[in-house]
């Protein structure tokens, strides 16, 4: 069996990492969701996070220093939460990756992560298979049929927008889609959000007893 190791480098920003960490769950029996999924090629870095009720995807153009093709791994949330911006204008994050090539296997084991001007922090990749997020993204145009959404889940997108430096005074627009997955717009064309509606029966009329005064 051949066994070789290579160190490669991908880039993102601390604001995007923090935004995506707002989408991911802090605790989850499906441990592989407690992190941010990276999907990278030489020209772009795509970050994905989901808690099972909502999904966020952010893609940015980057000059990643990797082999031909794409690589993917899950960065644990506890590492992302350790990151601190040294200066508000220094947003870039550099991630070195230990990539082991074994016979018929290509393993991302971890590496270091560093905010511009800050110390390098060691990290280990989450050992798990991230869900196929492409299947979650709606392929059809939103129907516009009104749906109900969990305010706590909607607030995840509000927090993500704030991390990206976007205004949230009017909340985040949602493209309603009836009982199907709905799209969320935080105001950044590099981001797409998906939220699942609540399965509830809304009140459709005022109960008669409330329509007369008690006195």
N, C-alpha and C positions, 0 to 999 in steps of 0.2 A: 504493500500500500504506500503510495506517495503521500507526503505530508509537507506542504510548504506554507509559509505565512507571509503575508504582505500587509503593509500599512498604507491605507489610502485615506483621502481627506474629502469631506463634504462640508458645505456651508449652508447656514440659515441665519436667522436673526433671533435675538432674545425676545423681542416683542411677539414674533410669530410663535415661538415655543411657549411663551406664557399664555398666549391666546388659546392655543390648542390644548394646553393643560387644563383650561377651564371647562372644556368639553368632556374630557376623560373623567371617569369616576375615581374618587379617592380610595374607595374600598369596593371590591367586587369579587365574587366567588370565581368569576372568570378572570383570573389574575392577569392574563395577557391584555386585558382592556385597560389596566392601570398603568398606562404609558402612552407615548406618542409614537405612532408608526411612521417610519421614514421609507420613502420609495424614491430612489435617486438614480439619475444617469449623469452623463458628463455635462449636460446643459441645464438641468433643472433639479430642484429638490421639492418633493411633495410630502407634506405632513398630513396625517390623518388621525383623528381621535373620535371615539364613540363610547357612549355608555349604554347602548342598547335602545335608548329612547330618542337620541339625537346623534347627529354625525356632523363633523366639520372636516373640510378638506381645504388645504392652502398650498398653492404651488407658486414658486418663485424661480426666476432664471438665475442660475448659478454656474460658475466655472469649476465644477467639482473635479477633483483629481482622482479618478477611478478608472478601472479597466473598462473596455468596451462592454456595452450591455448595461443592465440595471442591477442595483443591489437594494436590499430591504432589511430592516431591523426594527426592533421596538426599544425605544429609549424609556427607561423607568421614570415615573413621575417624581420620585424622591430626589433624583439627580437634577431634574429640571428646576425643582423648587429651591435648590441650593444656589442656582445661578443669580448673580447680582450684577446689574449694570455698573460699570466703573464710572462712566460719564454718559449723560443722556444722549450725546451725539455718537457714542460708540455702541452700535447695536449688533454688529456682526458676531456670529458664533462660529467657531471652527471646531469641527469634530473629526478626530482621527479614529480610524477604524482598523482593528485587527481582524484581518480576513484570512481564514485558514482554508486552504484547498486540500482536500483529501479525495481519494478515489470516489467519484460520483457524488461528492458532497462539496458544498461551498458554504462555510460557516462564518457568520459574523459573531464574534465572541464579546466584543466590547472595545474599549480604547480610552481616549481622553476627550473632554469637551472643555472649551475655553472661550469665555467672552473677551472681546477685544480689551486689552489692558489688564485683564484679570488672571488669576492662577488657573492652571490646568487641573481638571477634576477627573479622576478615573471613573469609569462606568462599565457596567456589565449589561449586555443585551438581555432583555426579558426572553426567557426560553419558552416560546409558545408560538402558535400560528394565529396571526391577526385575521379577523373575518374578511371576506371578499366584499369590500366596501363598494365596488363598482355596481354590484347587484342592488344595493340600497338606493343609489341615485336614481331619481325618477327619469324615465325616458320620454314621458309624454308631457304635453303642456298642462299646467295647472288648470283644474276645472273651474276654480273660483267658488266652488261650493263651500259654505262656511263650516268650520270645524272648531272643536274645543281643544285647547292646549294647556298643559300643566305649566303654571306661571314659573315654577322653580326651574323647569327645563328651558323655557324661553329666556329666563334670566342668565342662563349659561352663555347664551349668545350675546347678551348685553355686556357681560363681563369680558367676553372675548373681544368685542368691538372696542371696549375701553383699553384693553391691552395693546390693540393696534393703533391707538391714538385717534379713534373715530368718535364722532359725536353720537350720543345715545339719548339726547333729550326727548326725542320723539319715539324712543324704543327702537325695535328692529322690525322692518316690514316682513310679513309672512305671506307667501303665495298659497292661499287656501286650496285644498285639494280633496275636500270631503273626507272620506275614510282612508284615503291614501296618504303616502308620505308627502309632506309639504316642504317647499323651499324657503330658506331664510336668507335675507340679504342684509349683511352688516355694513354695507357701503364700501367694500373693497372688492374690485373685480377679480382679484386673485383668490378670493375665498368663496366657497359655496357651503351652505348649511342645509341640513335636512332634519326635520322634526316630525315625529309620529303623533297623530292626534290621540286624544283621550277617548276611550270607549265609554261615553256617558250619554244619558238621555237628558237633554236640556229642558228646563222649565218652559212650557209653551203658552201658559196663561196664568193670570193672577187668581189664586184661590178666592172663592166668593167671600169668605169670612173677612178678608182684608179690605173688601170694597165698601164696608159700612163702618161708621164710627162706633166705638164702644159706649160713648156717652151721647 
